[in-house]
Amino acid sequence: MSASTYNLPRVQFKVYLIGHPLGASWPVESHGAAFDDIGLPIAFERCDVPPVNFHRVMTALLREQTFLGAKIAAPYKQTTLAYCQEVSPVAQGIGAVNTLVRRPSGLVHGHNTDVAAFVRCIQTEGVKRVRTALILGAGGAARVALAGLRELGCARYLVGYRQPRRPAELSSQFKGIRRQMGYFPLQELADFSNWAQEAGLFEDARPIPLPPGDAQDDGIKRWNLLVNATPVGLPPDIGESIVTCPRFLRCFERVIDLAPSPEPTRLIELCIETGVPVLPGKRVFDLQAEFSRELWIKEYERRAGLAAAPTAAVKRQPVIKPRPR
């Protein structure tokens, strides 16, 4: 679909990357190529913003007439909420946006595609429901995992944290499931894993076969999913893993490592070594990037449609503002 289809002038719209996902290796070119392949005049540009200049740079970008949207990465996903006149329920629910889109009315819409990507990644493995999940980490990635697992009907969550304030924050943010959530210091799991490896605690364990579908309890005590929602596995922690005992991973039906490393992390290598099904964070990363592109393309098409029918009435969207933090 091209601009000429709608008689829209060939204005070079811009979408910016703001933040630091995957460091310098983030594939900016893939987004630009995706727009070129379908003939849309949309340029995707990296915009490195020091925290001290974030407000000034963001304000300047939003004033540009050709600003179509932005990809928001760490550490600005929560800060950017203040610049949105509309916020999707998903983004509002986890208190973070990763995609900005400017409406034809000029309003800036904030969305979060991380949750949808997390859910889609698990569903593509044929999993319809996750009943129990152990989540390593209690930051932004953990919030994405909690929101996604809630959609997948999870009944029990166990969250490992480093900072003591995190349990209270998560319980306040996820009030609907807080009675189903338990917490433990993340260091305790690391210590246990190291001890189990040294003591050979799981040496005699046999591989646990996956139950077919939603089979009844077969007597094996295990969790459905282990989620690594920490940056362990990314620089500067390349080659590291919180879980160091490979056979302990057999207590889980599946593992998903949200660290979006282009190469297999140590946790992924341990899963492969022990035969535990594992989903790489790069797959989730690619899906959320694809969903963001779809939002920008849809918005471009809306603009093109309005250009083709300038007399059509534009329905004003309701303004949803984020809750004060």
N, C-alpha and C positions, 0 to 999 in steps of 0.2 A: 504494500500500500504506500503510495508516494504523495508528496505535497500537491502535485498536479492533479491528483484524483479529486481533490476538494477545491481546486483553484486557490490554494493558499500560497501567498508569496513565499519565496524561498528564503525565509528568515533563518539564520543559523541559531537555533535555540541551544541553550547550554545546560548541562547537568554537571554538578561538581561533586567530587569526592572530598569530604571534610573529615579528617581524622587519620588514624594510622592502623588500618586492618592489615595484618600480615606484613607490616613494615613496608619496605620498598618493593617487595615482590608482588604486591597486589596487582592483579591483571587489569589495569586501566584500559589497555588496548582492546581487550575482548569486548568491553561495552561499546566502544566506538565502532568496532567492526560489526557488532550486532545491529547497530542503527544503520550503518552503511549498507548492510546486506538487504535491508528492506526499503532502502531508498529514502530514509528520513533525515532531514537536515538537523541532526542533533549531535552536538559535540560533547564528549565526556572528558572533563579535565580534573586533574588532581589539584587540590588547594591545601597546602600545608599551612596550618594555622597554629601558632603558639598560643597557649591558654591566655596569656596576658592580652593578646590582640583579638580574641575570639569575637567579642561583641562588635568591635569596629569592622572586622572583616565580614561577619555574617550580615550586619546591617547594610554594608555596601553591596553585597551579592544580592540581597533581596530587593534592592532598588534597581537592579539591572532590568531593562525591558525584555531582554532575551532569556532571563532566568526561568527555566522550566521546572527544575527540581534539584535535589541534592541527595547524595548518599552520605549518611552520617555514621561514622565509626567511633570507636573509643578514642578519647574519653569524653565525647560530647553528646552521647545519646540521651542523657537526662537533661543536660543544660539546654538543649535545643527545643525542649518542650515550650519554653517561654517565648519562642519566636513563631509559634503556630497559632493561627486563629481557629483552626479545626483540628481535632485529634480523634483518630479512630478509636473505637472501644478497646481493641487489642492493645494499642500503644498506651492508652490511658490506664488499662488494667495492670500493666507491668511498669508503668512510669518511665518509659523510654521510647524514643523514635529512632528509626534507622533510615527512613525515607521521607523526603519532603517533595511535595508536588504543588505547583502554583496553579490555582484554578483560573479560568478565564475572568472571573470576577476580581481577581487579584489576591484573594485569600490564600494563605499558605496552609496546606493540609499536611498533617504529620501522621505517618503510618509506621507500623512495625511488621516486617515480613519474616523476622526470625522465628516467631512462633509457628506460623504456617509451614515454614521450611522444616522445622523440627518434627512436626506432626507428619508431614508428607514423607519425610525420610524414613520414619518408622513404618508407616503404612505401606510403603513400597516393598517392605519385607514380608508382607502378608499378615502383619500384626494389627488386629482390630482393637484390642484393649490391652492396656498395661495395668495390672492390678497392684503390683508392689514395685517401688523404685528406690534405689539408694543413690543419692545425689552428692557428689563430691564438690564442695564449693557452695557459697551462699551469696555471690555477687550477681552481676547482670546476667551472665549466662545461666545461672541457677534459676533466676526469675523466668527466663525464657523456657527452661525445662519444666518448671512447675506449672506454668500456664499451658504448655503443650500437653503435659501428662494429665492435667485436669480435663482437657478436651478428650483424652483417650480413656477417661473413666477410671483413673487411678484411685485406689482406695487407701493406700498407705504410702507415706513418703518419709524417708529418713534422710536428713540433710546434715552433711559435715561442714563445719564452719571453722574459720580461723579467728575472726574478730568477734568478741563476746556480744557485741550489740546486734549482730546479724539475726539471731533467732527472733528477737522482739520485732525487728523491722519486717521480716518475712511474715510473721504471724499477723501483724497489723495490715500488711498489704494483701495477704491471701486469707481474709477472714472466713470465707466460705469453706475452706478446707483445713483450717488451722488445728482442728481437733484430730485430724488424720496425720498431722505432721509431728515428727520427732526430730531431735537434734543431738549431735555429739561433736566434741572437738575433733577436728580433722587429724590432728596429730596422733590421736589414739588409734585411728585406723592405720596410719603409717607405722606406728610402733608395733601394732599387732602383726601387720604384714611382714615386717622385718623379723620379728620373733618367730612367726610361723615358718618362714623360709629357713631360718637357722635351725629350728627344731625339727624340720621335716614333717610338720604337722599333717600335711595333705599328701604325703608321698605315696600312700597306698590308695589314694582316691582314683576311681575310674571315671572316665568321661561320662557326663550326664547327658543322655539323649533328650532332645527337645520333644515335649509332649505334642501330639497332633492336635492342632486347633485349640479349643478350650476344653481339653480333656480334664477329667476329674483328678483330684490329688492322688498322685501315685506313691505317696509316702516319702518323697524326697523333699526336704526342706530347702527351698531356694527362692531367690528373688527373681522377678521377671526381667529387671533392667538395672544396670549400673551405668550411671551418667557421670563422666568427668566434665565438670563445669568449671574447672580451674585452668589457668594458663600453663600448668605444668606440662611440658612436652614442647613448648614454644621457646624461642630465645628469651632469656639466657638459660633456660632449663632443658635444652635439647638433650635427649637421652635419659631424662629422668621420668619417674612414674611414682605416684603415691602408693600404688599397689605394687609391691616387689615380689610377692609370692605368686608365681604363675598358676599353681593349682587352686589357689583360693578363688580365682576367677570362675572356676567351675560351679561355684555357688550361684551363678547368675545365668539365666537363659541367654541374655544378650548384653552387649556392652556398646555404648555410644560415647565416643571421645569428641567433645565439642571443640577441642583445640584445632583450629582450622589450618593445620600444617600441610603444605604440599607433599611432604614426605611422611611415611608412617611414623607415628610417635612410638615411644617405648611401650606404652600401654597397648597399642595396636599390635605391636610385635609379640607381646606376651600372650595376647588373645589368640593370635595365629598359631603360636607355639603350642598352646593347650587345646586348640580346636574349638574355642568359644566364638560364636558368631559376633562380629564387631562391625560397627558402622563408623566410618571416619568423619571427622568434623568438616573436612573439605567438601563432602557431599552436601551437608547442610548449608555451608557457606555458598556453594554454587547455586543451590535452590533459592535461597533468599535473595541473591543477586538477580536471578532470573525473574522472580516475582516483582522486584523493584522495577526492573526494565519494563515489565508489563504495565505497571502503573503509569510510568512516564509516557509510554507509547499510547496508552488509552487516553491520557490527558491531551497529548498532541492531536489525536484523532477527534477529540471533542472540540478543540480549537478549530480544526479543519472543518468540522461539520458546521460550526457557527459561522465560519467565513463563507461557506457555501450557502447558508440560509441566514443572512444578517438580520432579518426581521423576526426571527423566531425568538420567543420569550425565553429568558434565562431564569430558571428557578433558583432562587437564592438558597444555598445550603445552610442548615442550622449550624450555629457556632458552638462547638464543644470545647471548653477550655479545661486544661488539666487542673486537678485538685492542687491546692497550695501544699507545698512540702514543708 
